[in-house]
Structures are given as structure tokens and as C-alpha cells.
Amino acid sequence: LEHPSLSRYHAVLQYKSQGSPEKPVGFYLYDLDSTHGSFHNKNKCFPKTYYRLRVGHMLKFGGSTRTLILQGPEDDSEEESDLSVTELKALSTEKAKAKEEEKERLRKEQ
């Protein structure tokens, strides 16, 4: 890719052929502490951290507007959720609210 915000050595796309319980076989993204970052499914990646990629996941690098979609065998894709988009958003909101309440409870205990 060619873009002013991309480093010469920006990120690594790596395939792990021998899995372990923590890191199964498959593709991984590793950001090399690039200035403008890497994005996995629209979320900014932490530098020097491995992110498990699945078929259909989106990647973006730096300020480039190009979105790359990982293609591969069907058996490496994630299972689809039975929940609708609205239900997924509600679930996400509930989790965020519970996390915030837990933070507030811990703050009061101190």
C-alpha cells in the first residue's frame, strides 16, 4: 500500500500454523508501533499486540481510506449471531453500563 500516513514497516500479517489453547491456528495482525496505527474491524489496534483475524474481518492502515477484507476458507469464519443488530446494540449498551457501574462501585470503596 502507498499512502503518506503509512510506515515502511507498519504492521505484520502472520499465519500461525501450529496452534495453542490461547492462540489457535490462523491469521494474526501485529502493529509494529506505527505512528498512525492499524485498525481491525474499525477498532484501533494496540501496538505490539497480536489480533486474531477471521475470514471477513476488515483491516485499515494509517489514514488510508482503503479497507481490506480478509478472504479464506469457510471454516475460518466466525459463526453468525442469532441476534439482530438492535439486540446486539442493546447488549453492548448493557455491558458498558454494567462496566461503568462496577467502576463507580470500586471508586466508592476506596
C-alpha positions, 0 to 999 in steps of 0.5 A: 500500500502507498499512502503518506500516513503509512510506515515502511514497516507498519504492521505484520500479517502472520499465519500461525500454523501450529496452534495453542489453547490461547492462540489457535491456528490462523491469521494474526495482525501485529502493529509494529508501533506505527505512528498512525496505527492499524485498525481491525474491524474499525477498532484501533489496534494496540501496538505490539499486540497480536489480533486474531483475524477471521475470514471477513474481518476488515483491516485499515492502515494509517489514514488510508481510506482503503479497507481490506477484507480478509478472504479464506476458507469457510471454516475460518469464519466466525459463526453468525449471531442469532441476534439482530443488530438492535439486540446486539446494540442493546447488549453492548449498551448493557455491558458498558453500563454494567462496566461503568457501574462496577467502576463507580462501585470500586471508586466508592470503596476506596 
